Amino acid sequence: MTRRPAAGLCDRCHHQRLVPNTRGSVFSLCERSRSDPAYPRYPRLPVRSCRGFEVRDDEAPR
């Protein structure tokens, strides 16, 4: 299994989707980019601040 670099906020964001390629790399896709062109499809990592960040359901405190 290949370790991928930390993606910063994206690793905890509801809008992140991990996209593997055929050579074993994994890319962090921002799903917000589909509806808002202000967000890059594949942001430069690590992301340290993002106005669209929303914590993933599995990361939310209970």
C-alpha positions in Angstrom: 0.0 0.0 0.0 1.3 3.4 -1.0 1.2 6.3 1.5 -0.1 9.5 0.2 1.0 12.9 1.5 -1.2 14.7 3.9 -3.8 16.9 2.2 -4.3 19.3 5.1 -8.0 20.4 5.6 -9.1 18.3 2.6 -8.4 15.1 4.5 -11.2 16.0 6.9 -13.5 17.8 4.4 -16.9 16.5 3.3 -16.2 17.7 -0.3 -13.0 15.6 -0.8 -13.0 12.6 -3.1 -9.8 10.5 -3.5 -9.1 9.6 -7.1 -6.6 6.8 -7.8 -4.8 6.5 -11.1 -3.5 3.3 -12.8 0.0 4.0 -11.7 -0.8 3.9 -8.0 -1.0 7.6 -7.3 -4.0 9.1 -5.4 -5.3 12.6 -6.0 -7.5 14.8 -3.8 -10.5 16.0 -5.9 -12.6 18.9 -4.5 -16.2 18.1 -5.3 -17.1 21.8 -4.8 -15.3 22.6 -8.1 -18.2 20.9 -9.9 -20.7 23.7 -9.0 -18.4 26.6 -8.1 -15.5 27.5 -10.4 -13.8 29.4 -7.5 -12.6 26.1 -6.2 -9.8 24.3 -7.9 -10.6 20.7 -9.1 -7.3 19.4 -7.7 -6.1 22.0 -5.0 -2.4 22.5 -4.3 -1.7 20.5 -1.1 -1.6 20.7 1.8 -4.6 23.0 2.0 -4.3 25.1 5.2 -7.4 27.3 4.8 -10.5 27.0 2.7 -13.7 29.0 2.9 -15.7 26.0 1.7 -14.4 23.5 4.2 -17.1 21.4 5.9 -16.1 18.7 8.3 -17.0 15.2 7.1 -19.8 13.4 9.0 -17.4 10.7 10.2 -15.1 13.5 11.7 -17.8 15.5 13.4 -17.7 15.6 17.2 -20.6 13.7 18.9 
